[in-house]
């Protein structure tokens, strides 16, 4: 029986709910299971930890506190910016998610909270920050054969995670092609 370990590629379905039962996300409704590389750090850490040791066909329900999920809300993450920070014909609508670039060049995600003729109030908190959440997880498939996985399909971050796990020296400065070559040998 296959058991999930770090480095496995896993296909799973999940449903995210609030403690009152309200669904905020469901891979079955979207009709697309999620494929994840376990151990690369791209998931909520508590979600990823819950996957380790599960088997194909197994289901599990986990409950995460806000701190274990997306963290607390931070009032300082709600900021006002001038309307001129947006394109000239931008259509403002409260609740609209937006992406942008900070003055120092970093990309960000935010939600429009309010706006007027002069400024827009943006919330940079994750939409689920400050909320306790639950996940129902069902494991569909576990790929334990790392050599059957096309390494070139992974991001550099995922490849570095695998290289770290396999104790490959110098992985943190390798480019993608070097990582693929090192992991393939």
N, C-alpha and C positions, 0 to 999 in steps of 0.2 A: 504494500500500500504506500503510495507517495505521500510524503509529509512535507509541508512547506518549510523551507530554510531560506536564509538570506542568500540572494543570488538567483533564486528561482524566478521564472516568469510565470505569473499567475493570471488566469482569466477568472473574473468573479462578477457576481451581481451584488448590488447593495441597495438598501433603502435607508435614507436618513430621515429621522423624525425628531420632533421636539418632544419633551416629556408628556405633553398633552395629547400626543398621537398625530399631530399635524405633520404631514409629509413635506419636506423641503427639497428632496431630491430622490430620484428612483431610476436606476439604470434600466429596469425592466420597462418602465413607461417610455423611456427614450428608445428602447429596443436594442440597446447596445451594451454588452457587458464591458467592464473595465479591464484592461490589460495593465499589469503593474510588474515592475522589477522590484522584488522585495529586498529591502535593505539599502536602497539608494537614497532614502531620505526625502522623496518627493511626496510622501503621504503624511497625514497627521501622525506623529510618532506613536500614539496610543493605538491608532487603527492598524498601523504596520506591525506593531508588537503583537496585536491580537491575531494576525494572520499566521505568524510563526507557530508551527506545530499543527495547524489545521490540515485536513486531508480532503481529497477530491470528494465532492458531494456533501461535505459537512456544512452545516449552518451554525451560525453563532450570532448572538445579540450582545452588543457592548453598549454601555452607557458611559458617556464622557462628560466630565464637568467642563465648564467654560474654560478653565485653566488648561485642561488636557486637550481641548479641541482647538479653538482659534484664539484663545486668550481673552483677557479682559478688554473692555472698551476703554479707549483713552480719549478724554475730552480734548486734549491738545492735538488730536488727529483730525479735528473738525476746524477747518480754516476758511477764511474768506479770501477770494482772489478777484482781481478786477475782471470785468466782462471782457476786456480787451485781450485777456489771456486765451480766449477762444477764437476760432475762425469767425470771420465777419458775419456770415449768415447762419451761424450755429443756432439750432432750435433747442432752446432750454426747456426742460421738463423735469419737475421734481421726481426723484426716484430713479432717474436715468443713470446707469453706470457709464463712467467715462474713463479714458486712459489718457495719459499725457506724459510730459517730461518736465522734471523739476529744473530750476535754473542751473543746477550743477550737473545736469545731464542724465539723472537717474529716471527710469520709467516708473510710473505709478498707476494704480487703479483707485478710483474714488466713486462716490455716489453724490449726485446733486441733491442737496437737502432743500435749498431755497435759492431764490435769485431775485434781483431787481434790475433797474436800468444801469446801475454802476458796478454791482458785485455779485458774485456767485459763492454760495456756501457749499463747500465740499467736505464730505466725510470720508477719510482715508482708512477708517476701520474696516476690517473684513465684515461683510454683511452678517456673519454668524458670531462675531466677537461678542463676548459677554453672555452667551447662551449655552446652556447644557443641551447636549444632543445625544441621540441614540443611533446606532447603525445595526441593521439586520444584514448579515453577510452570508453569501452562499458561494462556496468554491466550486467552479465549473471544471477547471483544468489546471494542472500543475506541470510545468515543463522543468524537469530536473536535469535534463541533458543540456548543459550549458553550451556544448559545442554545436548543438542543432540550432542555436539562436543566431541570427545574423547580427553580429556585433556592430556593423556599420549603421544599423537602424537606431542605436542608442545615442543619447546625447553625451557630450563630453562629461557632464556631471555623473551620469549613470555609469559610464565606463570607468571613471576615476573611483567610484564607489566599489565596483567589482575588482579593480586593480588593488585597491587598499585591502579588501577582504582576502585577496590571494597573495598579499604581501609582496607585490611587485615594487621594487625599489625605483624611486624617482618618478612615480606616477603623477605626482601633483604638478609637474611642469611639462608633462608630455602633451603633444597635440593629438587630435583624434586619431589620425592614421597610425601614430606610434602606439597609442593605447590599444587599438584593434589588433595590431601586429603582436604586441606583447601578450594580450589576452588569448590570442589564437594559438600561441605556441605552448 
